[in-house]
């Protein structure tokens, strides 16, 4: 349906793609992955409206291809009184009303021929979107997503996550040949994420989905397109198989690199010896031998394999503190209550100690963000912050903590740095290098903005971190780097997250919202609850075993024990089959 051939494109003095090629064909559910700021959203814009862009190369789109699109930030009109059913059925109802209007006009008009032509066109349009039983189709989608309860709810009353799902349904029901979705999973709670998984897996057309969500990546796609460093890599298969393929390649490349390094060191010794002899004996033949050896060494260096898709550069996220605290209570919430149009939370009581790492878990729209923001502001009687605590806050509303009109450099002027050189050195560890540091924050991708927020939180050296959806928009490499930073941090963390992996890999326990209040739940019970609802009983054990084997492989590679790594890879392959 779509073929991209040797496409190159530069934007804002930045080269995004260089001779990239890929295809999208029938029955492919394709995950579009890559680090933040590499141009995934721009490439989607080019696919949807190529006339707007001056690119080199070829872009062939089947002229009959109908494209549906769910944007990264869908706009929700809070003023409309439309119900969820009416919103999803909007196109069907519009054509249905047009058909009814034409029929009414036929009863009194003498120009029957032109009306018959309009009538037939309307019928064809209705048929092309499967309008005959649209009510039944909408009900099936709502049931599939477990959202039938929202059918008669006003769209203006939906949470952001619910609206995202409703928009996905609406686009799918318009029967596109190609459905493009840009991070449809952002901010979805686990129930809604599972609903999105069901919608994706039931869709019959071609899908191209930008996502960094590891749950969706592991359960929804049969093709991977990876954009990195201006290049594209296609992989036919599951994401879990793609990662396994990358691991095999990584072992092979590291083994070659070690062998090459040993050979280079051997030639270094020979060259040093030849140079020593040449200083004593000015024999021309020895000089030629030295020159030949140097050239051979240069060729060895030149053919080192560069693999931009194998060993990705992660941001250097590290949460340090000005001073550690003894085992004491740092946040105390006592009888907290919040209500807007309706009561969200009541009788909320909990305390966080100085080394606790805690996740707040609850459905979209249950008051989690309001609670975290109130703790950060610390202006309520029901919230008490220890006087020795320094708090840092990461907001899911990025404009709350970042000023769009600032450049990246300007954003860090008040963050304790003395010079621009200090700022440049610091933020280079987060991937912001070169001219990008002078870009306005408004021009950055969602992932880049969240990475910038993490950099600001880390620079604060706070001993209590309040993190609201810190993994949102982050690529998988940055998510893993964040998990490592959380694991190494010695202070307290209170984190809202719908990313299952970040919670189970980094938190000590969870505070779960249940019946408008909060109760404490152990990580073991939380795991059991999630797995009982969404996985078969053997999945948890298989996944834990997989992670254990991956860690053994990583250790073997550190020790350059390639034979052990290869044996472990065979073991890993068998575990992947179970998943």
Secondary structure, DSSP 4 states (H G I P E B T S, - for coil): -EEEEEEEEEETTEEEEEEEEEEE-TT-EEEEE--TTSSHHHHHHHHH-GGG---EEEEEE-TT--EEEE-TTPPP-TT---BHHHHHTHHHHHHHHHHHHHHHHHTT-S-HHHHHHHHHHHHHHHHHTTGGGHHHHHHHHHHHTT-GGGTTSBGGGS-HHHHHHHHHHHHHHTT-SEEEEESTTTT--HHHHHHHHHHHHH--SEEEEE---HHHHHHH-SEEEEEETTEEEEEES-HHHHHHHHHHHHHHHHHHHHHHHHHHHHHHHHHHHHHHHHHH---HHHHHHHHHHHHHHHHHHHTPPP-TTTSPPPP------SS---S-EEEEEEEEEEESSSEEEEEEEEEEETT-EEEEE--TTSSHHHHHHHHHHT-STTEEE-TT--EEEE-SSGGGTS-TTSBHHHHTTTTT-SSHHHHHHHHHTTT--GGGGGSBGGGS-HHHHHHHHHHHHHHTT-SEEEEESTTTT--HHHHHHHHHHHHH--SEEEEE---HHHHHHH-SEEEEEETTEEEEEEHHHHHHHHHHHHS-TTHHHHHHHHHHHHHHHHHHHHTT-HHHHHHHHHHHHHHHHH-
